Amino acid sequence: MIITAWRLVKTRHLAHAFEGEGAHRFGGRWNSPGVAVVYVAESLALAALEVLVHAQDRAALVACSAIPVRFDERLVRVLPDASLPGNWNRSPFAAATQALGDEWARSAATAVLRVPSAVVSSEHIYVINPAHPAFRRVRIGRAAPFAFDARLVRSGSARG
C-alpha cells in the first residue's frame, strides 16, 4: 500500500525541505540535535496542527507550502505503543523519545518510522531518514501554497 503524508514548510525553505537540517540543528521529539530527519504527518490537517502547536507568533504561519509525500508501507517501521516511554508526549519532549528515534535512524533498518502524534495521539507522524538508501524511493510531490485560516492566527499570535 502507498501512504501519502504531508509536510508543511515555510515557502522560503522549500529547496531544503527534505534534507533534515532543521531537525539536525535543533532536534525534535523523535531525534536529538545532530541527527537529520524529516517530519511529515499522515494528513494535511495534522501537519497544520503540528505547525500551529510550535508556532511562536503569527509570522511563523505566513508564506507556507504544503508538500505531499508518498512512500510504500514496506519502507515503514511502526513504533509499537508498548515501546513508548510513559512520558513520550510531554512538552518539552523527553530524551527517551529522542533516543528511540536516534537508535532507529542509526540502525538504518527502514527509511521511515511511524510514531504517534503528541498533538493528536490517535494519528501519526512519519519520521523520514534522508540518509537512508531507500530514501530515493520516497516520492516528493509538487508543493502548493498553504494559508492558515485567519481565525487561527487572530490577535497577532498563533494561540489567538
C-alpha positions in Angstrom: 0.0 0.0 0.0 1.2 3.5 -0.8 1.0 6.0 2.1 0.5 9.7 1.4 1.8 12.1 4.1 2.2 15.8 4.2 4.9 18.3 5.1 4.2 22.0 5.8 7.2 24.3 5.5 7.9 28.0 5.1 8.0 28.6 1.4 11.4 30.1 1.6 12.7 26.7 2.9 11.3 24.6 0.0 14.6 23.9 -1.6 15.9 22.2 1.5 12.6 20.8 3.0 13.8 17.2 2.8 17.4 17.4 4.0 16.5 17.3 7.7 18.6 20.4 8.5 16.1 21.9 11.0 15.8 18.7 12.9 19.6 18.2 12.7 20.2 21.7 14.2 17.5 21.8 16.9 16.4 18.2 17.5 12.7 17.2 17.8 10.5 14.8 19.8 12.0 11.8 17.9 15.6 13.0 17.2 18.4 14.6 19.1 20.4 17.6 17.7 22.9 16.2 15.2 20.5 13.6 13.8 19.0 14.7 10.4 15.4 13.5 9.9 12.3 14.9 8.3 8.9 15.0 10.0 5.7 14.5 7.9 2.1 14.0 9.1 -0.5 11.5 8.0 -2.9 14.2 7.0 -2.6 17.8 5.9 -4.8 18.8 8.9 -2.4 17.1 11.3 0.5 18.8 9.6 -1.2 22.2 10.2 -1.8 21.4 13.9 1.8 20.3 14.3 2.9 23.7 12.9 0.4 25.6 15.0 1.4 24.0 18.3 5.0 25.0 17.7 4.4 28.5 16.2 5.7 31.3 18.4 3.9 34.1 16.6 1.8 34.9 13.5 4.9 35.4 11.3 5.6 31.7 11.6 2.3 30.9 9.8 2.7 33.0 6.7 4.1 32.0 3.3 3.8 28.3 3.8 3.7 25.5 1.3 2.2 22.0 1.6 4.1 19.1 0.1 2.6 15.6 -0.4 5.0 12.8 0.2 4.3 9.2 -1.0 6.0 6.0 0.1 5.4 2.3 0.2 4.4 1.0 3.6 7.2 -1.6 3.3 9.6 1.3 3.9 8.0 2.0 7.3 8.8 0.7 10.8 5.9 1.1 13.1 7.0 2.0 16.7 4.7 -0.1 18.8 2.8 1.7 21.6 4.2 -0.8 24.1 7.7 0.5 23.4 6.8 4.2 24.1 8.2 5.7 27.3 5.5 6.8 29.7 6.3 10.4 29.1 6.5 10.2 25.3 4.0 13.0 24.7 5.1 15.5 27.3 6.3 19.0 26.5 9.1 19.7 26.3 9.8 16.3 24.8 11.8 13.7 26.7 15.3 12.5 26.0 13.8 8.9 25.9 11.8 9.6 22.8 14.8 11.2 21.1 16.9 8.2 22.0 14.3 5.9 20.3 14.4 7.9 17.1 18.2 8.3 17.2 18.6 4.5 17.5 16.2 3.9 14.6 18.0 6.4 12.4 21.4 5.0 13.2 20.3 1.4 12.7 19.1 2.3 9.1 16.6 -0.5 9.4 14.0 1.4 7.4 13.7 4.8 5.7 10.6 5.8 7.6 9.4 5.5 11.2 5.8 5.8 12.2 5.1 7.3 15.6 2.1 8.7 17.3 1.5 12.5 17.2 1.7 14.2 20.6 -0.9 16.7 19.4 -3.5 14.0 18.3 -2.3 10.7 19.8 -4.6 8.6 17.6 -3.0 10.0 14.5 0.6 9.5 13.2 3.7 11.3 12.3 6.2 9.8 9.9 9.9 10.4 10.6 11.9 10.1 7.4 15.7 9.4 7.3 17.0 11.3 4.3 20.4 9.4 4.6 18.8 6.0 4.2 19.5 4.3 0.9 15.7 3.7 0.3 15.0 7.5 0.7 15.3 7.6 -3.1 12.0 5.6 -3.2 10.2 8.3 -1.2 8.2 10.4 -3.8 8.1 14.1 -3.0 5.2 15.8 -4.7 4.7 19.3 -6.0 4.5 22.0 -3.3 1.4 24.1 -3.3 0.7 27.3 -1.3 -0.9 26.8 2.0 -2.6 29.5 4.0 -3.7 29.2 7.6 -7.3 30.3 8.2 -7.1 33.9 9.7 -9.3 32.7 12.7 -6.4 30.6 13.8 -3.9 33.5 13.9 -6.0 36.5 15.0 -4.8 38.7 17.8 -1.2 38.6 16.4 -0.4 35.2 17.9 -0.8 31.6 17.0 -2.8 31.0 20.1 -5.3 33.8 19.4 
